[in-house]
Amino acid sequence: LKLEMPTVNLDADVTVLATVPVVVQSLKSCAVTWQKLISRVLEEQLKKVPQGNSPLAEIDLWCEKNATLSALTEQIKLPEVQRVLEVLQEVDSEFTGDLQIVLNDLKKHHMEAQDNAKFLSTLKCHLKNLSTGTGVDVISHTIPSLLNALRLVWVMSRCYSRDELMVPFLERISWEISQRVHRVVDLQTLFKQDIAAAKKKITEAKNTLEQWKKSYFTTCIQVEESGSKRYWKFDVKRLFEKTDYMVSICQDLHYIFQVTEEFYNVFIPELTTVTENPKGIDELRREVNILISPMEDLTFDPFSMETARDWAFVMEEFREDVTVETVKQIFVQNLKDPPLYKNHPPVAGAISWSQSLSQRIKHTITRFQEEEELLGSERGEEVKQMYLQVVKKMEEYEDQKYRQWRERTEQMLPVLLKDTLLAVSSATEEPVTTKKSVCFTLNFSPEILEIIHEAKYMEQLGLPVPEMVRYVALQEDKYLRYTCKLKAMLDRYHKLMQMMNEAETKLLYPYVQDLWRVLRAGHKRFTWKSVGIGEFILQCTQTVGKLELLVHQIHNISEDINSKLQSIESTNLLKFPPSKNGDKYPGAKEFFDYIKCERAKDVEQLVRKYSAIPPLLIEVERRVANTNSGKSPKLASYYAYWENRIYQVLTQLIVKNLQAFNAAVLANVPLLEVEAILSVPEITLQPNASEIEKMTVQSIQDCVEVTKHFIRWMHGTCIECPPQHIMDDEVVTFSFYTDVSQSPLIIEQAALITQNVHKLLATLSNYLSQWKKYDLLWKSDTDTVLNRLAAEKPPCVIFDEHLQFYTKVAQEVTQQPLIKDEQFIRLHLAPLAFAVQENAKSWVMSLGNLLNELVREELFSLQDEIQVGIFSL
């Protein structure tokens, strides 16, 4: 397509050329020719349609349009053409207006073709893979990638962002996918292949079709989430009606191959092991081949929706053919363990299962009978004979199951009904006094309920039930009611026995014996045929309830006692005084006096709580023995139990407090303070280590002696033992102190505290030993030293050395730390430092006085010498 160029010379100026008539006429003739050519080309291009249904045909069409229109557009851009247009515009603007309209149409259609060709060309690679690639590649990569590329085209393209272009293009892709599946799943060759290979091809084809639909809807969501206001809301019926139908055909074909494979893999190998007749095996193989032979000779395309009715008829025939063989297979494979419907008992369920299989193949034969041609054929006769053989085996199976059940039931049921209501797990008939000695269990055989269950379903199946079984079945509600009530009663009984500890079991042993006597009747006398089972259950329930009430009452009282004991056990007998002004702590004596004072207050509270326990035990006595003396023989062991609990609580009280005290001693938290003082000639603590250890031991002893306030009870009672007078009018009070103080735990803790305090005081004493370097200050005799110096009359330099030494000592002491924290003791060193400083100053004063006296004497002596010299002159 080439534009005709003018023959005139166009080198002159535009305005000059516009005045030459011959030139103008020639240019107008060319312009008219151009207009006609461009209009004709545009009309031809607009009429063109893709050659075929493939999406590649549509892409090729746009590429062709783009090539044609690009050729014209490039010629319009030539300088000669533009020169012609400029001259004509100068001569006659109306004439060029019509031409400009055509040129604008060319530009518009060229831009459209160029845009579409550019964007659709990005899809070519995916579309080629779609028609020629492997199945796995198409499923996993090509289809999702193609849809993703289409999404980008929809977002970026100016033309394919409209439904009227995008929907037909998607239909072409759907057609391409369906054609690919049609080529792969070729029934003429598919049934001649290996079954595994055929199944693989069908599976790949089905997955390809499903992947197409899945990827489409995934892309729809991505378009919405991208923020674009133009959503993919296309007619899915146009896009997927054909491919969805093909999916259903693939499913049918896969079912056909699956059934065929099962026949080959199950029946033929099994028959090979039990028969020596190869002809029989070949015959069965031939029958299997007959099942699929209609698929190989189809006269229509199964993937065509127009032939859906014909395909449905073929599938129905196939299913009817395989039904008899399938039922036979199910029956043979599940004879020993048939699958049961929900709630069906084993025997009646097996019979019902067999009958359901029989009805299933009977339905197939009925359909054969409706079609005389099918039943009268050779194949129909074969199916009929197979049906009769299978049904006969099923009937024999059902008769045998029923006969065995009836014989077994008539023998077992009388024996089961003679069982007692309860069974006992104790080794001895007479229960002993431990709480877990007797365990009663429900002695109702589940086989009775199973027999009743079987009888109901046997009647539903129309099979006769023995009269005795029928009578028992009518009593089902009564048996269920009895077993439910007995189980609930036994659960209460066992829970009650678990609730009681050994002391409570001994306390309530007469009541427990009464309960055992009542329950033992269910183990000895009552059977499931007895009259009066309801009254027995009522009596048991009432007896359990009475004991249950009494146990709950005792437990409430026990909880009250335990609450008081817990409060006693958790008491702090070593309350430490608070620090003064944050960093000032009490002295040792003040510290231990405070603990003693606070302990005395707590002991009063403890004794009151202890004294409140006997009245509570008397309340238990009133409920159990109907007395309130506090010394009932029936409660002797119960009193002893609580007295032992009190001993354990008091022991724990002392142990816990001593452990807490020991922890406080070892912790690096000051609780009391002592002073380091100079007690010439020694440096010591105030109070000294011996006094601190004595106070510690005394505090420990006072803590243990708290138990002296807890008076023991008289033997076999909960009454406090009165003071006992022995020889020499000595009065002895029996308390828990005697036993508690001998506890190894308490002795060990007391020794540990004493040892740790001793180590701490030794550490402090060792720390003070560093101050012994100053002991010459007070151990040297001042008069002796000064007299010696006076006699020696050393030079002033010697005095200066001594003075500087003592002055340095006085200054050095002020720089020493005056507080030393060691575990729970704060050591104050200020008194010691002050004493050392004072001693050093005293030496300075004494030396200064001596030096003053010696210098004065020398001065007077010098004065005398001077005077003598003067006189001698």
Buried (B, 14 or more C-beta within 10 A) or exposed (E): EEBEBBEBEBEBEBEEBBEBEEBBEBBBEBBEEBBEBBBEBBEEBEEEEBEEBBBBEBBBBBBBBBEBBBBBBEBBEEEEBEBBBBBBBBBEEEBBEEBBEBBEBBBEBBBBBBBBBBBBEBBBEBBEBBBEBEBEEBBEEBBBBBBBBBBEBBBEBEBBBEEEBBBEBBBBBBBBBBBBBBEBBEBEEBBEBEBEEBBBBBBBBBBBBBBBBBBBEBBBEBBBEEEBEBEBEBEBEEBBEBBBBBBEBBEBBBBBBEBBBBBBEBBBEEBEEEEEEEEEBEEBBEBBEEBBEEBEEBEEBBBBEEBBEBBEEBBEBBBBBBBBBBBBBBBEEBEEEBEBEEEBBBBBBBBBBBBEBBEBBBEBBEBBEEEEEBBEEEBBEBBBEBBEEBBEBBEEBBEEBBEEBBEEBEEBBEEBBEBBBBBBEBEEEEBEEEBEBBBBBBBBBEBBBBBBBBBBBBBEEEBEBBEEBBEBBEBBEEBEEBBEBBEEBBEBBBEBBEBBEEBBBBBBEEBBEBBBEBBBBBBEEBBBEEEEBEEBBEBBBEBBEEBBEBBEBBBEBBEBBBEBBEEBBEBEBBBBBEBEEEEEBBBBEBBBBBBBEBBEEBBEEBBEBBEEBBEBBBBBBEEBBEBEEBBBEBBBBBBBBBBEBBBEBBBBBBBBBBBBBBEBBBEEEBBBBBBBBBEEEEBBBBBBBEBBBEBBBEBBEBBBBBBBBBBBBBEBBBBBBEEEEEEEEEEEBBBBBEEBBEBEBBEEBBEBBBEBBBEBBEBBBEBBEEBEEBBEBBEEEBEEBBEEBBEEEBEEEBBEEBBEBBBEBBEBBEEEEBEBEBBBBBBBBEBBBBBBBBBBBBBBEBBEEBBEEBEEEEEEEEEEEEEEEEEEE
